């Protein structure tokens, strides 16, 4: 989650939104945004998806090549 959090923080800053405005526009709580950006591992995946959708991004599950 640390990489996801860092990416979302970077995208938020690129959009020139502070955490308060970002939370409001994305439809999530400020606490959630703070925890997400800090890489907390227990954040709700549906809310992560909601935030990423707001930013025009998505999560993707890929198979690790384990030959």
C-alpha positions as CSV (number, residue, x, y, z in Angstrom):
1,X,0.0,0.0,0.0
2,X,2.9,2.3,0.4
3,X,3.5,2.6,-3.3
4,X,-0.2,3.1,-4.0
5,X,-0.3,5.8,-1.3
6,X,2.7,7.6,-2.7
7,X,1.2,7.4,-6.2
8,X,-2.1,8.8,-5.1
9,X,-0.4,11.6,-3.1
10,X,1.6,12.5,-6.2
11,X,-1.5,12.5,-8.4
12,X,-3.3,14.7,-5.9
13,X,-0.5,17.2,-5.8
14,X,-0.3,17.2,-9.6
15,X,-4.0,18.1,-9.6
16,X,-3.1,21.0,-7.2
17,X,-5.5,19.8,-4.5
18,X,-4.9,19.8,-0.8
19,X,-6.0,16.8,1.2
20,X,-9.2,18.5,2.4
21,X,-10.4,19.5,-1.0
22,X,-9.3,16.2,-2.5
23,X,-11.3,14.2,0.1
24,X,-14.4,16.3,-0.5
25,X,-14.2,16.0,-4.3
26,X,-13.4,12.3,-4.2
27,X,-16.2,11.6,-1.8
28,X,-14.1,10.2,1.0
29,X,-13.1,11.3,4.5
30,X,-10.0,13.3,5.2
31,X,-8.8,10.7,7.7
32,X,-9.0,8.1,4.9
33,X,-6.9,10.3,2.6
34,X,-4.3,10.8,5.2
35,X,-4.1,7.1,6.1
36,X,-4.0,6.1,2.4
37,X,-1.2,8.5,1.6
38,X,0.7,7.2,4.6
39,X,0.5,3.7,3.2
40,X,-1.7,2.2,6.0
41,X,-2.4,-1.4,5.0
42,X,-5.9,-1.6,6.4
43,X,-7.6,1.0,4.2
44,X,-10.8,-0.2,2.4
45,X,-10.2,-1.3,-1.2
46,X,-13.5,0.0,-2.4
47,X,-12.5,3.5,-1.2
48,X,-9.1,3.2,-2.8
49,X,-10.9,2.4,-6.1
50,X,-13.2,5.4,-5.6
51,X,-10.2,7.7,-5.2
52,X,-8.4,6.3,-8.1
53,X,-11.5,6.5,-10.3
54,X,-11.8,10.2,-9.3
55,X,-8.2,10.6,-10.5
56,X,-8.8,8.7,-13.8
57,X,-6.8,5.7,-12.7
58,X,-7.5,2.1,-11.6
59,X,-5.9,-0.8,-9.9
60,X,-4.9,-3.9,-11.8
61,X,-4.1,-7.4,-10.7
62,X,-1.4,-9.1,-12.6
63,X,0.2,-12.4,-12.3
64,X,3.8,-12.5,-11.2
65,X,5.9,-14.5,-13.6
66,X,7.2,-17.3,-11.4
67,X,9.0,-19.6,-13.7
